[in-house]
């Protein structure tokens, strides 16, 4: 089988590595891929948002199956166009991807169908939003409506921070058109949990839960990033909570989408807050998370391509999906200064043994050498029988990777360990 994976980050590298395990797969093309992915797939210089180019390539190469991984091409209707061209796909159509591409749509959907989430208000001009903030309870959360590379959410601890967030989004157009509308919502407290799920629009199968670390600095300080590391499973996500989420959030969401004529097929990501009043949705993503994928897929025992095709065919109910009873930790190695200003172009060195555990996010090939090419450079993932061992191994492997300007958090997984140790 010829497989095409759209995207070029650590998430796509993890997906490609897992797809390669299927003996039916003869070729994998990554569009555009990156310097590290080139070791596992043929990289093609077609951008993830070049929908016409992607479809043309798929038809020319007679691709048997496509995986559209990032949010942008999903929101632009890449799956719709590929399906029209006769290419079977993993990923939601454009009208279903709106569950991520518009926070206003997602919040209104939850309100309409009684899915637990934070109280909120929607604003289309800055003046009205700033007026609302004069008396709104603080802390408060300000979200750009559209896609903003995971950086369109501000948890404002003061009124001044909230006002700045509104002005940056709506007046300074920091996120372009994505900030033309904003959601201001209630601040929730409690442990956060990420749950990826396979769904064919009717059946939903949750994957192993995970815990992301969004802030750039140790102790959850500094700017929000795309994610500095993850662990799985998340110790706060008990069997009891999982059952509650299935009944009050997961199944109601896919039923709501179907009722709206937006059947969701693909990977639906639930960002949850476990509040004192029960689990609530912080956000939906219409695709695999990054770097959550880098700890979830290594624990998947069932063949990934088989599961994906069952999602596409609407036969997920007949496809058993199994995960290893183990723990995983992904440590992100970044360029110092990320997510603000950072320098790139430095050579990356590591032993061949380490490479097996690495998912490359931002790197390029230059004269046969792998060089840094992004803020998040790579993720090092370790799987072990305990969370403590997985964390220790991930850090040990991370120490064997060298490049100038290397930066990482030193406390990935520590909150999870504390949760496991609590009486």
C-alpha positions in Angstrom: 0.0 0.0 0.0 1.1 3.5 -0.7 0.4 5.8 2.2 0.4 9.6 2.3 0.7 11.6 5.6 0.1 15.3 5.4 2.1 17.3 7.9 5.7 17.8 9.0 6.1 17.7 12.8 6.7 15.3 15.7 3.1 14.1 15.7 3.4 13.1 12.0 6.7 11.3 12.7 5.1 9.3 15.4 2.1 8.4 13.1 4.5 7.4 10.3 6.6 5.2 12.5 3.5 3.4 13.7 2.1 3.0 10.2 5.4 1.4 9.1 4.7 -1.5 11.4 2.0 -2.8 9.0 3.6 -5.2 6.5 1.1 -4.1 3.8 2.7 -0.7 3.7 5.2 -0.4 0.9 5.7 3.3 0.6 5.0 6.3 2.8 5.1 9.9 1.6 5.2 12.8 4.0 4.0 16.2 2.7 6.1 18.1 3.5 7.8 16.1 6.3 11.0 17.3 7.8 14.7 16.3 8.0 14.1 13.7 10.6 11.0 12.2 9.1 13.1 11.7 5.9 14.7 8.6 7.6 11.2 6.9 7.7 9.3 8.3 4.7 9.9 10.0 1.4 9.4 13.8 2.0 7.7 15.8 -0.7 8.0 19.6 -0.8 4.3 20.3 -0.8 3.0 22.4 2.1 0.3 21.1 4.4 -2.0 24.0 3.3 -1.5 23.5 -0.4 -4.7 21.5 -0.8 -4.6 21.5 -4.6 -1.0 20.3 -4.6 -1.8 17.6 -2.1 -4.7 16.2 -4.1 -2.7 16.4 -7.4 0.2 14.5 -5.8 -2.2 11.8 -4.3 -3.8 11.2 -7.7 -0.5 11.1 -9.6 1.1 8.6 -7.2 -2.1 6.6 -6.9 -2.1 6.8 -3.1 -4.1 4.0 -1.5 -4.7 5.8 1.8 -4.1 9.3 3.2 -3.8 10.6 6.8 -4.4 14.3 7.2 -2.8 15.1 10.6 -2.6 18.9 11.2 -5.5 21.3 12.0 -5.0 23.8 9.1 -5.5 21.4 6.2 -8.4 19.8 8.0 -10.0 23.2 8.5 -9.4 24.0 4.8 -11.2 20.9 3.6 -8.3 18.7 2.6 -10.2 15.5 3.5 -13.3 16.6 1.5 -11.1 17.3 -1.6 -9.2 14.0 -1.3 -12.4 12.0 -0.9 -13.9 13.7 -4.0 -10.8 12.6 -5.9 -11.4 9.0 -4.7 -8.6 8.9 -2.1 -9.8 7.2 1.2 -8.7 9.4 4.2 -8.3 9.5 7.9 -9.5 12.8 9.3 -12.7 14.8 9.6 -14.3 16.7 6.8 -14.2 20.5 6.9 -17.6 21.0 8.5 -16.6 18.6 11.4 -13.2 20.1 11.8 -14.9 23.3 12.8 -15.1 21.8 16.3 -11.5 23.0 16.6 -11.3 25.8 14.0 -14.0 27.8 15.7 -14.1 28.0 19.5 -17.4 29.9 19.2 -18.9 27.0 17.3 -17.6 24.5 19.9 -18.8 26.5 22.9 -22.3 27.0 21.3 -22.4 23.2 20.5 -21.7 22.3 24.1 -24.3 24.8 25.4 -27.0 23.5 23.0 -26.4 19.8 23.9 -25.7 20.2 27.6 -22.0 19.1 27.5 -20.2 20.4 30.6 -17.8 23.3 29.9 -16.9 26.7 31.4 -19.5 29.5 31.3 -18.6 32.0 28.5 -19.4 35.1 26.5 -18.7 35.7 22.8 -17.5 39.2 21.6 -17.1 40.6 18.1 -15.6 44.0 19.0 -13.0 45.0 21.5 -15.0 47.8 23.2 -17.7 45.4 24.3 -15.2 42.8 25.5 -13.2 45.4 27.5 -16.5 46.7 29.0 -17.4 43.2 30.1 -14.0 42.7 31.8 -14.5 45.7 34.1 -16.8 43.6 36.3 -16.0 40.0 35.3 -14.5 37.7 37.9 -10.7 37.3 37.8 -8.8 35.1 36.9 -10.5 34.7 33.5 -9.6 33.0 30.2 -9.5 34.9 26.8 -9.5 32.8 23.6 -9.2 33.7 20.0 -12.0 32.1 18.0 -9.9 30.6 15.2 -6.7 28.5 14.9 -3.6 30.2 16.4 -0.9 27.5 16.5 -1.9 26.6 20.1 -1.1 30.1 21.3 -4.5 31.8 21.1 -5.4 31.2 24.7 -4.5 33.5 27.6 -5.2 32.5 31.2 -5.3 36.0 32.7 -4.6 36.2 36.4 -5.2 40.0 36.5 -7.7 42.3 34.9 -4.8 44.1 33.1 -3.6 40.8 31.5 -7.1 40.1 30.3 -7.4 43.5 28.8 -4.0 43.1 27.0 -5.1 39.8 25.7 -8.3 41.3 24.2 -6.4 44.2 22.6 -3.7 42.0 21.1 -6.3 39.6 19.6 -8.9 42.1 18.4 -7.0 45.4 17.8 -3.4 44.4 17.1 -4.6 41.3 15.1 -1.9 39.2 16.7 -3.6 36.1 15.4 -4.9 37.6 12.2 -8.5 36.8 11.4 -8.5 34.1 14.1 -8.9 36.9 16.6 -11.7 38.8 14.9 -14.0 37.1 17.4 -13.1 36.0 20.9 -14.5 33.9 23.7 -14.1 35.1 27.3 -14.8 32.2 29.7 -14.9 31.2 33.3 -11.6 30.2 34.9 -11.7 26.5 35.9 -9.5 24.8 38.4 -8.4 21.2 38.7 -6.0 18.7 37.0 -5.9 18.8 33.2 -6.3 15.6 31.2 -5.9 15.0 27.4 -7.8 12.2 25.9 -7.4 11.3 22.2 -10.1 9.1 20.7 -10.8 7.2 17.5 -14.3 7.7 16.2 -16.2 6.8 13.0 -19.1 9.1 13.9 -21.0 6.4 15.8 -18.5 4.4 17.8 -15.9 6.2 20.0 -12.8 4.4 21.4 -10.7 6.5 23.8 -7.0 6.1 23.7 -4.7 6.2 26.7 -5.0 9.4 28.7 -2.1 11.8 28.9 -0.8 14.9 30.7 0.7 17.8 28.7 3.1 20.5 30.0 2.2 23.7 28.1 4.3 26.3 29.8 7.9 27.0 28.6 9.5 27.0 32.1 9.9 24.7 35.0 7.1 24.7 37.5 4.6 25.7 34.8 6.0 29.2 34.4 6.6 31.3 31.3 4.8 31.5 28.0 2.4 29.0 26.6 3.9 26.7 24.0 2.7 23.9 21.8 3.8 21.5 24.5 7.2 20.8 26.3 6.5 17.2 27.2 3.9 14.6 28.0 3.3 11.5 30.1 0.8 8.7 29.7 -1.4 7.5 31.2 -2.5 10.5 33.3 -2.9 9.3 37.0 -5.7 11.7 37.7 -7.9 10.0 35.0 -9.3 7.1 37.0 -11.7 4.4 35.6 -14.6 6.1 37.4 -13.8 9.5 35.8 -13.3 7.8 32.4 -16.8 6.3 32.6 -18.3 9.6 33.6 -16.5 11.3 30.6 -17.8 8.7 28.2 -21.4 9.3 29.3 -21.4 13.1 29.8 -18.9 14.3 27.3 -17.5 11.8 24.7 -20.7 10.1 23.4 -22.8 13.3 23.7 -20.2 15.2 21.5 -20.2 12.7 18.6 -24.0 12.5 18.8 -24.3 16.3 18.8 -22.0 16.5 15.8 -24.1 13.9 13.9 -27.3 15.7 14.8 -25.8 18.9 13.4 -25.0 17.2 10.1 -21.3 17.2 10.9 -20.5 13.6 11.5 -17.0 13.4 12.9 -14.6 10.6 11.6 -11.0 10.7 12.7 -9.2 11.5 15.9 -11.2 13.7 18.2 -9.1 15.2 21.1 -10.8 16.1 24.4 -8.9 18.6 26.5 -10.5 18.2 30.0 -10.4 19.9 33.4 -11.3 17.7 36.4 -13.1 20.3 38.5 -14.8 19.8 41.9 -18.1 19.8 40.0 -17.0 17.0 37.6 -15.1 16.8 34.3 -15.5 19.7 31.9 -14.3 20.4 28.4 -11.6 23.0 28.0 -11.2 22.5 24.3 -11.7 20.1 21.4 -9.1 19.4 18.7 -10.0 17.7 15.5 -6.8 15.7 15.2 -4.0 14.0 17.1 -2.4 16.2 19.7 1.3 17.1 19.7 3.2 16.0 21.7 0.4 13.7 23.2 0.6 11.5 20.1 4.3 10.8 20.9 3.3 9.0 24.2 0.0 7.5 23.2 0.9 5.7 19.9 3.9 3.9 21.4 1.5 2.3 23.8 -0.9 1.2 21.0 -0.7 -2.6 20.5 -3.3 -2.8 17.7 -2.1 -2.0 14.2 -2.7 1.7 13.6 -3.5 1.4 9.9 -6.2 -1.2 10.6 -7.8 1.1 13.2 -7.7 4.1 10.9 -9.3 2.2 8.0 -12.1 1.0 10.3 -12.7 4.7 11.2 -12.9 5.6 7.5 -15.1 2.6 6.7 -17.5 3.2 9.7 -16.6 -0.3 11.1 -14.8 0.8 14.3 -17.3 -1.2 16.5 -15.9 -4.4 14.9 -12.2 -3.4 15.4 -10.7 -4.3 18.8 -8.3 -1.5 20.0 -5.8 -2.5 22.6 -3.1 -0.6 24.5 -0.1 -1.8 26.5 -0.2 -1.7 30.3 2.8 0.5 30.5 3.9 4.1 31.0 5.4 6.6 28.5 7.2 9.9 28.8 8.1 12.3 26.0 10.6 15.0 26.7 10.7 17.9 24.2 14.1 19.3 23.3 13.6 22.9 22.1 15.6 25.9 20.9 16.3 28.4 23.7 13.9 31.3 23.5 11.0 29.3 22.2 8.1 30.2 21.8 9.4 33.7 21.3 12.6 34.5 19.5 15.0 31.6 18.9 17.9 30.8 16.6 18.2 27.8 14.4 20.6 26.1 12.0 22.6 24.1 14.6 23.8 20.6 14.0 22.0 17.8 16.0 24.0 14.9 17.1 22.9 11.7 18.8 23.8 8.0 19.0 22.0 5.6 16.6 20.4 3.9 19.6 18.8 7.2 20.7 17.4 7.8 17.2 14.9 4.9 17.7 13.3 6.8 20.5 13.2 10.2 18.8 10.3 11.9 16.9 11.6 14.9 15.0 9.5 18.1 15.0 11.6 20.9 13.7 14.8 20.0 11.8 16.1 20.1 8.3 18.8 18.1 6.4 21.8 20.1 5.2 24.7 18.4 3.4 23.6 15.1 5.0 23.5 16.6 8.5 20.4 17.1 10.7 20.1 20.7 11.8 17.7 22.6 14.0 14.8 24.2 12.1 12.2 25.1 14.6 11.3 26.0 18.2 10.4 22.5 19.2 13.2 20.5 17.7 12.4 16.9 18.7 10.8 14.7 21.3 12.5 11.8 23.1 10.0 9.1 24.1 10.6 6.3 26.6 8.3 3.5 27.5 8.7 1.6 30.8 6.9 -0.5 33.4 6.5 2.5 35.7 6.1 6.2 35.2 9.2 6.9 37.3 11.3 4.7 35.0 9.8 6.1 31.8 10.7 9.7 33.0 14.2 8.7 34.0 14.8 6.9 30.7 13.5 9.8 28.6 15.8 12.3 30.4 18.8 9.9 30.1 18.1 9.6 26.3 17.7 13.4 26.1 21.1 13.9 27.6 22.6 11.9 24.6 21.2 14.5 22.1 23.4 17.5 21.6 22.9 20.8 19.7 23.7 24.4 20.4 20.9 26.4 22.1 19.3 23.2 23.4 16.6 23.9 26.0 14.2 21.6 27.9 12.1 21.6 31.1 13.5 19.6 34.0 10.2 18.6 35.6 8.2 16.8 33.0 6.0 14.2 34.7 6.7 15.4 38.3 3.1 16.4 38.9 2.0 13.0 37.7 4.4 11.3 40.1 3.1 13.3 43.0 -0.4 12.3 42.1 0.6 8.6 42.1 2.3 9.0 45.5 -0.6 10.7 47.2 -2.4 8.7 49.9 
